[in-house]
Amino acid sequence: MFIRKKPSWQISENEVTPEGVYLNRRKFMMGAAATVGAVGSAAAVHQLANAATERTLMPLKHSKSAFDPSETLTPYEAVTQYNNFYEFGTDKSDPAEHAWRLNPKPWEIKVEGMAEITGTFALEDVIDFSALEERIYRLRCVEGWSMVIPWVGVPLASVLKKFSPSADARYVAFETLADRKQMPGVRGFLSSLDWPYREGLRMDEAMNELAFLAVGLYGKELPNQNGAPVRLVVPWKYGFKSIKSIVKIAFVKSEPTATWNQMQPNEYGFYSNVNPEVDHPRWSQRTERRIGEFGKRKTLMFNGYEEQVAQLYAGMDLKKYY
Ligand code: MTE
């Protein structure tokens, strides 16, 4: 089923310079959908897609929006080879080189805290793989580079609601796997961060329509280096909020620990909304380098998603709550 209504945040796939691989996939998907039309089952489409092209996911909903010629999809190669995933090392090329050690199947997520339903769940019980949709979002890293990525996944709100969080749960906290055997960056005394990698959102942020749990990109399952099998995507915030390879979700009353905020609170705030008006103490946040482009482009307030998220911060001093 395709959604006809176009939300204003959606960068359509028409407005981007399509990748060959991506176009081929979509062509394939249309073929697959037509073939299975007779059978009439979305699950069958999914199965067929998986069988014919290994590790291909079927985004069942894709929204269109007005053409914006300034936005180009970042090539698949860049999205999957220029990464930050410190569990595999601190260089941009480390995740692509070492993340083959991660085994994302089977995967379990522990859900705890202030909710009616808690426990340890198989990924398939947390994510409804028959309701996948595609979201083309900008990703702005706090370091000053950005990408445009076609994610596949489900709205975070749809997942959180399943567990019936209590009204007292004001935040949701996330944790990444921290397994020395699979993650060479987690080993040793010189290990760069206090593991596990942790992040959090205020509950109203988590329930915002933009907050997304991705299980794929470019129509394929998430490569390990991008946070397989499931990672957060919060496109109005700096990339480090988009925590990868999630193994724990906790509903909590107070602001949870967030890794970078804990490490260097004067440089990385809990909110970390993309904001060209608030510089990082060591560099300006006014511009960014879009991977694959020459020169710099202006960084947009809330990474261009002001219309969807500005109301979450009404009355807040964003220089104080950076
Ligand atoms: N999640 C974990 N667990 N570990 C990390 O090092 N890096 C963050 C974020 N999520 C990171 C993480 C940062 S700084 C960014 S910019 C994005 O992942 C990068 O996502 P990408 O590699 O898919 O582009």
Boltz pocket constraint, residues with backbone or C-beta under 6 A from the ligand:
constraints:
  - pocket:
      binder: B
      contacts: [[A, 79], [A, 82], [A, 83], [A, 84], [A, 85], [A, 86], [A, 87], [A, 139], [A, 140], [A, 141], [A, 142], [A, 176], [A, 197], [A, 225], [A, 226], [A, 227], [A, 238], [A, 239], [A, 240], [A, 241], [A, 242], [A, 243], [A, 244], [A, 245]]
      max_distance: 6.0
